[in-house]
């Protein structure tokens, strides 16, 4: 893996030394594909700083961090620029899918990780991704994990809400509907090889499909999508506090993505 020392911010000495040694031993024993971490951002000045700080603390730094600024009118871009490891690109076509595509297409890594600007990845998130995918990138095309709400302080309540909304909610229902695991945009990784296969075939209208489900349906033709319950990431509660109309729209696009594509694919996940 390339030397990304600029990403290594100081933390408690015992934690950083212990985990860095573990990561070092791992790199000596395994081939390490380059990992690009893409963050989609539209008016995210409230969250982007904390997101970048979490990336900065990684025990196993990503090889590249791309922030896709999708026409932000606040200080999102200015804040992102304060982190020297960030590559900032601008996507003028509004929408999650155009921004995602711009980030994936610009990325140089063999593994394309994607999170949202309100995501806070645990200190060992990148390290876990490598342990999951490094030796199985030929048959695994993507991996996602559950989320938890970092605003929920009580650990028991945090786990309960995570299980209900994520593990036994979005992922479980999606698996029933799709016949295989899906992807979750706040916490996901796909291989660049898979992206190259599907980038011209995925739906490009952010308002007609659920982009994560659509992408999962396409890449599932070329390999296995994993759900790893240990690859967890923190997110804000904002998506769940949106108005009823937005929730109905999300549900409709989720179902529409499945019904539109499900009959087209009979891939190795089935």
Secondary structure as UniProt FT lines:
FT   HELIX           5..7
FT   HELIX           13..29
FT   STRAND          35..41
FT   TURN            45..47
FT   HELIX           48..56
FT   STRAND          64..69
FT   HELIX           76..81
FT   TURN            84..85
FT   STRAND          86..90
FT   HELIX           96..106
FT   STRAND          111..116
FT   TURN            117..118
FT   STRAND          120..121
FT   TURN            123..124
FT   HELIX           125..133
FT   TURN            134..139
FT   STRAND          140..144
FT   STRAND          147..149
FT   TURN            150..151
FT   HELIX           155..162
FT   HELIX           163..171
FT   HELIX           172..178
FT   TURN            185..186
FT   STRAND          188..191
FT   HELIX           192..198
FT   TURN            199..201
FT   TURN            206..208
FT   HELIX           211..219
FT   TURN            220..221
FT   STRAND          224..227
FT   TURN            229..230
FT   STRAND          233..235
FT   HELIX           238..241
FT   HELIX           244..261
FT   HELIX           262..264
FT   TURN            268..269
//
